[in-house]
Amino acid sequence: MEQLGQIGYLLMPDLNTSMNLLLIVTFVLLLATIMLFLISIGIRIHLARQGKLAEKYENEFLPAIFAYIDGDADVEGISRMFDGIKMKYSIFEKSVIKLLKNVDGEDAVKLRKLLVVEPVFNFHLNQLKSENEIERIKGCNYFRFTDLVNREIISVLKRLVHAENMYMSFSAASAMMASGELSDRSYALEAYSKRRGISKMALLELFYRFIDDSRNQTEEEAIALENIISNEDIHSGNRALLIQCVTETNYYFMIGSLQSWLESDDSKWQDPAVVVALIKAQRAFLNPDALNRLNQLLNHEDEKVVKAASEAVTELDNKIEVIDPIKPPFQTDS
């Protein structure tokens, strides 16, 4: 009994310590629960306030926008509605974009002009120059959407094209496609095409913005594309995709280059994906001068190359006598 008493005496401090620890843990958990509850309440209050402010600003802008469309207000009047409050810019743009989805013609043209009023333009220019990455991306997206750039903006976008953030790089390159200078558009397309891990859809969008339908194909533009596609630093997958874009857009100024690349012994043209893209180009442009090389490729070690070459040879043999091989499809004599 005396020994049991000694053991109980020895255990008493440990039990007291455990109880104290349990009380501390319980108190900490209770405090954390209260804090989470208060934070949750705070967030809800903040969101409610933001929602009310957004509704307030929208109710201020919409009547002014409608008055502007009806000719009862001007751009200067709307410009004076901005007072530096950040939320106003986003609410204004959302209101305009929402309306743009439901109008067309002259009303749509007028609405788009509102997206580039001076206060909004300057706000996004400052975003573009911001140290905050998210703000810079928002700025890029604005100029990408509005298709409005000047030399100051281009100089900033040229730096952002090389950003580590893939989405920022794409947005900057896409925004640069609004430039009327071929050198700017070429710079953007080449810089982005050199990146690895980019999506097919992103590169396709850049290419189609590069050759905007409002601009006619030119030999100068074709030379720029040839230089980009031939660049040693471009990954073969991106090179093949660019060739595919040239083919799909019927870029007839590049027929000669496409054939010379197919016949070249240079290693950058030997990747199977690139060879297949070049073969499909000869087939699309119905180029009989490539038949000799296409027949050689029927013995290629890659099955996809052989299949593409076989299909091209068959189609060229069937159609070569009835369609002018050099004149691009859907082109007529002037």
C-alpha positions, 0 to 999 in steps of 0.5 A: 500500500505504501508503494501504491501511495508513492506511485500515486504521488509521483503521477499527480504532477503528470495528471495536473500537467495533462489537464493544464495542456488540455485546457490550453488546447481547448481554449486555443480551439475555442479562440480559433473558432471564434476568430473564424466566425468573426472573419466569416462575418467580416467577409460577408459584410465586406461582400455585401458592401461591395455588392451595394457599391457595385449596384450604386455605380452601375445605376450611375453609369447605365443611364449615362451610357444609354444617354450617350448611345441616344446622343444626349450625352458625350464622351467628355461627360462620361469621362468626368464621372470617374474620380479614381475609385478603382471599382468604378472602372471595372463596373463601367467596363462590365456594363459596357461589355454586357451591352455590347453583347446585345447590340450591333451596328453603330451602337456597338461602334459607339459603345466600344469607344467608351472602353477607351475614354481617357480615364479608363485608358490611363487606368489600364496603362498604369496597370500595365506598368504596375509591380503587381503581376495580377494588375499587369495581366489585367492591363494586358487583357484590356489592350488585347480586348480593345485592340488599341496600342501606341509606342509607349504601350508596345514598349511595355508589352515587349518586356511582358512577352518574355514574362515567366508567367505564361498567361501574361506572356500570351496576353501581352503578345496578343495585345501587340497584334493590334499594332499596324507595324509588322515588326511589332507583330512579328516580334510578338509571334516569334517570342511566344513561339519560342516558349515551350509548353504553350497550348495549341489554341494559344498559338493558333489565336496569335497567328490568326491575330497576326494575319488579321483579315482587315490586312491583305497578305503581303510578301513582306508579311510572308518573309516575316513568317518564313523567318519566324518558322525557320528560327532555330530556337523554335520547338519542332512542335510549334514549328509544325503548328505554325506551318499548319496555320500557314496552310489553313489560312491559304498563305499562297505567298509561301508556297515556294518556301513550304516546298523548299523546306520539305526538300531540305536536308536541314535537321530542323525540317526532319521532325516527323510532325514538321514533315507531315505539316509540310506534306499537307501544305503541298496537298492543300496548295496542289503543288505538282512541283513537290511530287518528286519529294512526296514520292520519296517520302513514301519510303519514310520510316515514320508511318504518319509521314508515309500516310500523309505522303500517300494521301497527298500523292493520290490527291495531286495525281487526281486533281493536277490536270484540272486545277492550276497548281500555283494559283491558290484555291478560291483565287480568280483572275483580275 
